Amino acid sequence: MSIKVVKGWKKAVGLALAAVVAMPLVASTGHAANIKVDPKLKSYTKVQGVSGNLNSIGSDTLNNLMALWSEGFRKQYPNVNIQVEGKGSSTAPPALVEGTSQIGPMSRKMKRVEIEAFEKKHGFKPTMIGVALDSLAVYVNKDNPVDSLSLPQVDAIFSKTRKGGHAQDIVTWGQVGLTGSWAQQPISVYGRNSASGTYGYFKKHALFKGDYKDIVKEQPGSASVVLSVTEDRGGIGYSGIGYKTSGVKAIALAKQAGGTAYGPTYENVLAGKYPLGRMLYLYVAKAPNKPLAKNIEQFLRYVLSKEGQEIVVKDGYLPLPAQVVAKQLEALK
């Protein structure tokens, strides 16, 4: 059994853009404003016979979403007990392999070695379900005048290898054009630890597969990154858009030096303009030609329903268009 998920999701959501009422992400609450779920999404329909225990182990980025989905699901099914643990995407595959979890949230795709370890134990590959979109944001302190950076500049701030091609290491805010008291302000760099899928995604897409600087202050979770930048005038860090607060600013990013910079808005992610737009996933162990346990299947159907995607918006992430949801639901068959 191959991993089932819609491929080329950026193209798919681009095609669905016209069907979605999308407004920019704003503000001070950390949540998305005026984003509406696709009106073509179906409401969740409750079924009989759903009970038992569900364990979720994996992504910190998805931790709050999993807690909110679990809360909503248990209102439908009070006899279901759900435990959620979010210590990083790399903890999801081994938990699924050993059967200590039934759901593996990940902010990146499984690596080949992780898939092979799962297949060796179970005899089939895991099933990957896209559940939300995220604009992985680069955050600066709210008082920082910088509004945009290019990915090569971001690479030169975070990486010691500078594979993005920027000519020199960037260590002060003056090197990206700030003046006055900001010109000599040192840049304090915050990031995630290597257990994080966000760490790996940022390394691949923002650092051009280069190596992080040794001075990057690794944080245990997404909220910790945002809090550190909030408290550090010269700070910069990266985290999912759902963790945005009033203490930070999510800056616009350009793919290339001198290129147009696009903000981390829903519209820009759907159109493929924001360079760090990504899908968030839930992995499950679905044997070929066999149904999932009813509580797992119904949880996934709830997540992909109108109500589940409204929770995505509530938590500050970006909902899936109905066309993409339909592709994900095919993987449950």
Number of C-alpha atoms within 10 A of each C-alpha: 13 10 15 18 19 19 10 8 19 19 13 17 22 17 15 18 19 11 16 21 14 20 15 15 24 18 15 14 13 20 21 25 17 13 23 16 25 21 13 12 18 14 15 16 10 12 10 7 10 18 15 15 13 18 18 26 28 31 31 26 29 29 22 17 23 26 17 17 20 24 15 17 23 16 10 16 20 12 13 16 15 16 13 21 20 23 18 28 28 24 20 28 27 18 19 24 20 12 13 14 23 23 26 28 34 32 30 20 19 19 10 9 10 18 19 16 15 21 16 12 12 17 13 18 23 27 21 26 27 26 23 26 25 25 26 27 27 25 27 29 24 19 12 17 14 17 13 19 22 24 25 24 28 23 29 25 27 31 26 18 18 25 16 23 15 18 10 12 16 21 17 18 23 17 19 17 11 16 13 8 9 19 14 14 18 16 21 22 24 23 26 24 17 15 17 27 25 27 21 21 19 24 18 13 15 25 26 19 18 19 16 20 16 11 12 18 15 17 19 16 21 25 17 18 24 30 18 23 24 23 13 16 19 19 24 28 30 23 27 26 28 26 24 27 20 13 19 28 26 28 17 21 27 22 20 16 16 9 12 15 21 20 22 26 27 26 21 19 25 28 18 18 20 25 24 22 24 23 20 22 25 26 23 25 23 24 15 15 8 9 12 16 13 15 19 22 18 19 21 22 19 23 26 29 21 22 18 27 27 19 21 30 21 19 19 23 31 34 27 27 26 22 17 23 23 14 18 21 18 12 15 20 12
